[in-house]
Amino acid sequence: MAATTPTATRCGCARPRDCVDRRTGRYLTAVYWLAAGEDRSRVSTGAVSDRLGVTPATVTETFAELAAADLLDYEKHAGVRLTERGRAVAGELAYRQCVVRTFFAAELGVEFGADEGYQFGYVLPESGVENLRTRIDHAPGDCCTERAADADCLCEARAN
């Protein structure tokens, strides 16, 4: 059964691209996964730099943009923490990434990386994401399972 709550109610946007562009959404999602995977509230610039394969200066610049948009709480030398709004947007993007990756792996036997999953999930409309989710054998809040080598499928339930 598909979720009936539109994305706008979950993250304050009609679509994630209404809140963030694809590039900055990658940074939010990286912070989301790193914070969840490490059980820590703040994520360092270096950790995001390593994860995304970009320079620390680029990460710092993007953090400043995301902080100005009230999506991150950024403290120099202390790292970042997602704001409530940032967590909602990042959670939606992470959920979409998980649904796409889980669908392709479970239904088509095709596995690909987090970046590709993010890109597919970002551009799919809400109905497309939910259509994929209904085709896999998981409840709406449990679309993904933890994979030993892949912390990018640590999905938490979305708020409905």
C-alpha positions as CSV (number, residue, x, y, z in Angstrom):
1,M,0.0,0.0,0.0
2,A,1.4,3.3,-1.0
3,A,1.9,6.2,1.4
4,T,-0.9,8.7,1.2
5,T,0.9,11.7,2.7
6,P,2.4,13.9,-0.1
7,T,6.0,14.8,0.1
8,A,5.1,18.4,0.9
9,T,3.8,17.3,4.3
10,R,6.8,15.3,5.1
11,C,9.6,17.7,4.2
12,G,7.9,21.0,3.4
13,C,8.4,20.6,-0.4
14,A,6.2,19.3,-3.2
15,R,9.3,17.5,-4.4
16,P,12.9,17.4,-3.0
17,R,14.1,19.4,-6.0
18,D,11.8,22.2,-4.8
19,C,13.9,22.4,-1.6
20,V,17.4,21.6,-2.9
21,D,19.1,21.1,-6.2
22,R,20.7,17.8,-7.0
23,R,24.2,18.8,-6.0
24,T,23.3,20.2,-2.5
25,G,20.9,17.3,-1.9
26,R,23.9,15.0,-2.2
27,Y,25.6,16.8,0.7
28,L,22.5,16.6,2.8
29,T,22.1,12.9,2.1
30,A,25.8,12.3,2.9
31,V,25.4,14.1,6.3
32,Y,22.3,12.0,6.9
33,W,24.0,8.7,6.2
34,L,27.2,9.6,8.0
35,A,25.4,10.7,11.1
36,A,23.2,7.6,11.1
37,G,26.0,5.2,10.4
38,E,28.4,6.6,13.1
39,D,25.8,7.3,15.7
40,R,27.0,10.9,16.1
41,S,25.2,14.2,16.0
42,R,27.9,16.2,14.2
43,V,29.6,15.2,11.0
44,S,33.0,16.6,10.0
45,T,33.8,18.3,6.7
46,G,36.5,15.7,6.1
47,A,34.0,12.8,6.4
48,V,31.7,14.4,3.8
49,S,34.7,15.3,1.6
50,D,35.9,11.7,1.6
51,R,32.4,10.3,1.0
52,L,31.6,12.5,-1.9
53,G,35.1,12.7,-3.4
54,V,35.2,16.5,-3.3
55,T,37.6,19.0,-1.7
56,P,37.1,20.1,1.9
57,A,36.8,23.7,0.6
58,T,33.9,22.7,-1.6
59,V,32.2,21.0,1.4
60,T,32.7,24.1,3.6
61,E,31.2,26.3,0.9
62,T,28.2,24.0,0.5
63,F,27.7,23.8,4.2
64,A,27.5,27.6,4.4
65,E,24.8,27.5,1.7
66,L,22.9,24.8,3.5
67,A,23.2,26.6,6.8
68,A,21.9,29.8,5.2
69,A,18.9,27.8,4.0
70,D,18.3,26.5,7.5
71,L,19.0,22.9,6.5
72,L,22.2,22.5,8.5
73,D,23.6,23.8,11.8
74,Y,27.3,24.5,10.9
75,E,30.0,25.3,13.3
76,K,33.5,25.8,12.0
77,H,35.9,23.1,13.2
78,A,32.9,21.3,14.9
79,G,31.2,20.0,11.8
80,V,27.5,20.0,10.9
81,R,24.2,18.7,12.3
82,L,21.0,18.5,10.3
83,T,18.3,20.9,11.4
84,E,14.8,19.6,11.7
85,R,13.9,20.8,8.2
86,G,17.3,19.5,6.9
87,R,16.6,16.1,8.4
88,A,13.2,15.9,6.8
89,V,14.5,16.8,3.3
90,A,17.6,14.5,3.7
91,G,15.4,11.7,5.1
92,E,13.1,12.0,2.0
93,L,16.1,11.9,-0.3
94,A,17.6,8.9,1.5
95,Y,14.2,7.1,1.4
96,R,14.0,7.6,-2.3
97,Q,17.6,6.4,-2.7
98,C,16.8,3.3,-0.7
99,V,13.6,2.5,-2.6
100,V,15.3,2.7,-5.9
101,R,18.3,0.6,-4.9
102,T,16.1,-2.0,-3.2
103,F,13.8,-2.3,-6.1
104,F,16.6,-2.7,-8.7
105,A,18.4,-5.3,-6.5
106,A,15.3,-7.3,-5.4
107,E,13.3,-7.2,-8.6
108,L,15.9,-6.9,-11.3
109,G,19.0,-8.3,-9.7
110,V,20.9,-5.1,-10.6
111,E,22.9,-3.5,-7.9
112,F,24.5,-0.1,-8.2
113,G,26.1,2.5,-5.9
114,A,24.6,5.1,-3.6
115,D,25.3,7.9,-6.1
116,E,23.3,6.3,-8.9
117,G,20.5,5.4,-6.4
118,Y,20.5,9.0,-5.3
119,Q,20.3,10.3,-8.8
120,F,17.4,8.1,-9.8
121,G,15.5,8.8,-6.6
122,Y,16.0,12.5,-6.9
123,V,14.3,12.8,-10.4
124,L,11.5,10.3,-9.9
125,P,8.1,11.8,-9.0
126,E,6.5,10.8,-5.8
127,S,4.1,8.4,-7.6
128,G,7.1,6.7,-9.3
129,V,8.9,6.2,-6.0
130,E,5.8,4.7,-4.3
131,N,5.1,2.5,-7.4
132,L,8.6,1.0,-7.0
133,R,8.1,0.6,-3.3
134,T,4.8,-1.3,-3.7
135,R,6.6,-3.7,-6.1
136,I,9.1,-4.8,-3.4
137,D,8.1,-6.9,-0.5
138,H,8.5,-4.3,2.2
139,A,6.2,-2.1,4.3
140,P,6.3,1.7,3.5
141,G,8.5,2.5,6.6
142,D,10.8,-0.6,6.1
143,C,11.8,-0.2,2.4
144,C,15.4,-1.2,3.0
145,T,17.4,-3.7,4.9
146,E,20.9,-3.1,6.3
147,R,23.6,-4.6,4.1
148,A,26.9,-5.4,5.8
149,A,29.0,-3.7,3.2
150,D,26.5,-0.9,2.5
151,A,25.4,1.5,5.2
152,D,23.3,3.4,2.6
153,C,20.3,1.2,3.2
154,L,19.8,2.0,6.8
155,C,16.3,3.5,6.2
156,E,14.2,4.7,9.0
157,A,10.4,5.0,8.8
158,R,9.2,8.1,7.1
159,A,6.7,10.2,8.9
160,N,3.3,9.6,7.4
